[in-house]
């Protein structure tokens, strides 16, 4: 059933915005590169996937960087006519070019910070593309306000920073029109990307939470697109994220990327936990890389904190030195110990908590009264709302109270700078500060500590400080809830909510011996200088190349509607089983082996009543009526159930419990195909399983004659998976000397005798047919899970060993489009039944009797 959050999304995905009103059809940009033979599809606004196997004649790699805002600044021309543009040198998007290959062309797609009249948009687009290689996305005002100030700031920003809408006045309730505007805005961004993309040569790098559903729009158009996404904000724990009414839509959209990047392992771990709990996906770590298997695609998870632009900071230091700003501030705060805070005006930056900690330090350590100064620089707010207004008022009140309490002529303990300041002025403050304090209650990264460390190192040619050529020192007090905290091992980490502990940390930082602060500074500077913004972008791009290297070797299909859309990537030889083709081969063959799994193949997994219906019984009996056929049901179920269900099918062969029990017809006795055992190992394994079952709510033990199975499908996903891994190790240890195998499957741990598998059943059927002079020239083998892969695998070895002829027509078929050793697939059990019915209709019923098959053991 489609969730309510899909309201109007099918329209939105097609480019219609009924909630927002019509969007003006703009003149399209001249395409920079084209793909031979598919231009019409690119110009068609429907979500048709481009599956061309022909590479473009242009092989030059190019990267398209997509973000909410372009790295350019715009200014109105004289007389309010025209526009002038220049690069925003402080933009991360511009700085990351330093880490990309020199020969790589970089194209930017994003919006502008200013409103451009609708009649000027085409001209502005041409100027930006020609002079800056920028493609602007113009959002209509009614969409922009709901997209940016609405969904991005009210919903996503709050959610990702752990603020839940407990009431209409606190955080705001979920508004579906804001979500629709978010989707509409992402659709507009996708249109701008599509206008300039060369899908087989370009890389796409999408940035931040504003564009989290953009990967779906682009993947719908280009199945093999090489695309990465980096989230610059925190990603919340699953308990917080799962409160979003559009939680699955956003997750599935992100999973249409090839590489997803996060600043810290905590953020990545939370994302992986959400994928596990909400989508049932498990990650794997291999050779240091983390990957998520998603419909045959491996989605890379990248953990790499962003860095600072060292050259830009050093340049600003030289300017500050030249302009004597550093000397000016040294004189201004002569005889004072300066603590520095640099934050955006935001409810999550914890500025007031910092002020309260400063107040507490002055109370607890009176020696700092008249000596310690907290310079708090606050950048202008980017959001708006009552929460922000309350935060600003609270900060102003705290500053006033503390200065009145501890201030005196010539001394104010709090210097509050509430205005935009230049980088030159900021680095001058960094240079004179003994300690930087960051008390954000939640922040994605926060580069303030990195900038401070770089500035305290200085530049060798600086002459403004007597310390310029002496030992460098710095000290940090940082919140444990910010992204840069794990990389700063020498910093004093604090819980910003504990003002007393923060006050003690501040006192400790400015009281620390010079030798210790020098050692901490050296350690931090080595990290900051080597892990700069170029290192970050280079590392991300290299991982994107590695993740996408097999894109053009695999066949891809786009399936699903709206944000349920995903790409299935499969081996180039993997294809859907054609009923007409198999029927024509079936008719010509003389000796046929048909092996059928039961659950998930003949019977849907979701069916509560597992008894085969009259249609299935009829089809099986008609297949059995043809003496050329040897038909087996090969299942993990017990022999009593299978015997009862298929009692009308007298000549049907059955392999129960994955082949431990086997018979060729109902008149035959069950044969034990595994090693004779008294199952003493059960007395060892069952108590272990019972122990884990008691400790794991939602788990259960299934007891079979030949096996024990521990199920944890209904347990907590993370805890159940953890317990399964622990149990696997435990059982392998205690059963090391027993003739059994312990395997993990999908939500199960299976213990069964050695030498028992569906592959052994298949081999036995083929061998018996060959020994009786009826070597199979037609093999149909169908299954849906891991245990059936053993049947598919044995077919190749049977051909190489001569049990099957090299001319045997083999149809190994899995149910569902997923990675498999089978060559063919059918979508679901209904298609399996249709295919079997077609074969039954083509069978020769002339010799049908209830007598025993002439092939028996």
C-alpha positions, 0 to 999 in steps of 0.5 A: 500500500502506498503511504499517504506521503505520496500525495501528489508526488506522481504529479510532482515527479512528472514536473507538475506542481498543482499545489504551487501553481504553474511554473513558467516554461523557461528557455533551455540552455544549450546542452554542453555535451550530448549523448548520441541517439538519446537527445529526444529522451533527454528533452522529454520531461517524463521520467524515462530512463536512458539505457544507452550502451553507446559511450559518448564520443567525448571522453573528457570526465567532468564533474557537476557540483549541485548545491542549494546556492552557487559559489558566486556573488551577485550585485545590481548594476548602475541605475539598477540595470543588469547584474555583475557577478564574481566568485565567492572565494569563501564558498566550500564549493569553490574551494573543493576544486583544489582536490579534483584532477587539474584537467577535470572540468567543473560545472556548478548548478544551484540557486542565487542568493538574490531574486532575478526578474523573470525577464532577466533569467535567460540572460543571467543564465547565459552569462553565468554559464559562459563566464563562470560555468554555473547553471542557475536554478530559479525557484518561484518565490512561492516554492522557495519560501516553502522549500527553504524557510519551510521544509528545509529550516523548519522540518529537516534542520530541526529534525537533524539537530534533534529538535522534535515538534512536541507542540505547534509552537515548538518546532512546528507540525509537519506540513505536507505542502512544505514537503511538496514544495521541497520535492518541487524545488528538487525537481527544478534543480534536476531539470537544470542538471539534465539540460547540461549533463552528459550522463556517460562521462559526467560525475554528479556531486550533490551537497547537503540536506536541501537536495536529498531527493534529487538523486531519485529525479536524476536516477530516473532519467539516467540509470548509470549516472555516476552520482555522489551525495555529501551531507554537511549536517548531522544525521540523527539517530533512528529514534529521532529520524523515524518520527518524520512522516517522509522518512522512507521517501528520503532514505530511498532517494538517498540510496539512488546515489552511488556514494553517500558521505558523512562527516563522522562515523556517528552520523554514518552509523545513524544512517545505516541504522535507519536503513536497517530498521526501516528498509531492512538493509544490512551493511558490510565492511570490506577492506576498510570500505563500508557498503550497502547492498541495494537491489544489486547495487553497492552503495558506498558509505564515506566517512570523511570530515571536511577541512579548511582552505589553508592557503586562504587562511594564510593569505588572510593572516598576511593581510591582517598583519599588513593592516596591523589588525593583529597589533591593534587587537593585541593593544586593545586586549593588552593584559587580558586573557582572551577566550573566543567564540565564533558562531552563527546566530542559531538556536543550536549553537549554544551561545547562551550556554557559553555565556553562562559558563563564562559567568560561572567561571568568573564566580568560581575563579575570582582571579579571572575577574578583570583579566579574562575576556570572552569575545563572542562573534555572532554571524547573522542568522540564516533562518527565522522564527520565534525560536530564533528571536527568543535565542537572540533576546536571551543572549542579549540579556545574558551579555548585559547581566554579566557585564553589569555584574563583573564589569568595571571601567576599562573592563567588560568580561563579554565583548559581543560582536553581532555583525558580519566581520571579514575573514581578515578581522576574524583571523586577527581575533583567532591569532590573539585568543588563548582559547577558542570555546565551541558549545554547540548543542548539535552541529554537523562539522564546525570549522572554527577550531580548525581555523583557529589552529591554523591561525595560531600557527601563523605564517613564517614571514609574519612580523607582528608577533614576538611569538611568530618564530617561537613555539606555537600554542593553542587550546580548545574547549569543544562540545562533544556534539559537534562533528570536528570533536572526534578529530581533535584528540587534544581538545577538552571536550565538554557537555555544553548543557553542563555549564559548571563543567564547561566553566571548569574546562575553560579555567583549565584551558587558560591555566594550562602550562605552555609546554602542554598547550604547545604539544596539543597544538602541534598534534592538532596542526599536523592533522588540520594542515594535512586534512584540508578541504583539498584532501577531503574532496580528493578522497571523496572523488576517488571513492566515487570513482572506485564505487562507480567503476563497474557501472557500464559493465552491468545491466540496469533496470529502473523499477518503482513509482515516485520515491519508491523508484530504484535501479536494479543492477545485474550481471549483463547476462541476467535477463527475464525468462521468456515464456515463449522461449522456454516453451519452445525448448521444452517441447523439443526436449526428451528428458526433463528435470524440473526442480521447484522451491516452495516458499517464495517460489510457488507459494508467496512469502506473504501468504498466511495459508501455505497450503497449495491451491487447486491451480498449483496441484493441477499444474503439477499433476499435468507436468507429472502426466508427461513421462518425459518429466521428472518433477521435484519440490525442493524445500526447507519445510518438514516432510510431514507438511509437504507430504500432506500438501502434495498428497494428490500428486502421486508421482511428485518427487519431494526433498524436505528439510533442504534435502535431508529427506528425499523420495521420488514418489508417494509410493516410495519411502523417505530416504535419509540423504544426510549422514546417519546421526543420532542428533546428539548435537541438538543437546548442545545447540538447543540450550544455546539457542534457548539462551539467546531466545530468552534474551532476545524478544521477538526471536524463536526456535524452529525444531526440525527432524534434522535441523534447528533454526533460530529466527529473529525476523520479529526482533529489534533489527539491530539487537537481533542482528547483533545477537545472531552474530554472537550466536553464530560464533557461539555455536561454531565454537561449541559444535566445532567437533560435531558433523554439522554446519552452522550458517546465517541466512536472512533473519535466521541461524541454521544448524544442520548436518554436514553434506545436506543442501539443495545442491546435493539434491539437484546433483542426485536427481541429475545423476540418477537420470543419467544412470538410468539412461535418461540424461536430462537435456532440459533443466528448469530450476527455480528458487528465491533465496540463498539456499536455492543458489546452491542448486544454481551453482551445482548445474555448472559443475554437473555439466563439467563432470558430464552428469549433464550434457554440454548441450543441455538446455538449462533454465536456472531462474531466481524469483525477483530481480536480484544478484544471483547465480541464476541466469534468468529471473521472474518477478514473483510467484504469480509469474512462476505459476504462469510459466509452469502453466504454459509448460503444463499446457505444452506437455504430452498427457497421453501416458498419464497414470498414477503408477510409479515413475520408472525412475526410482531409487 
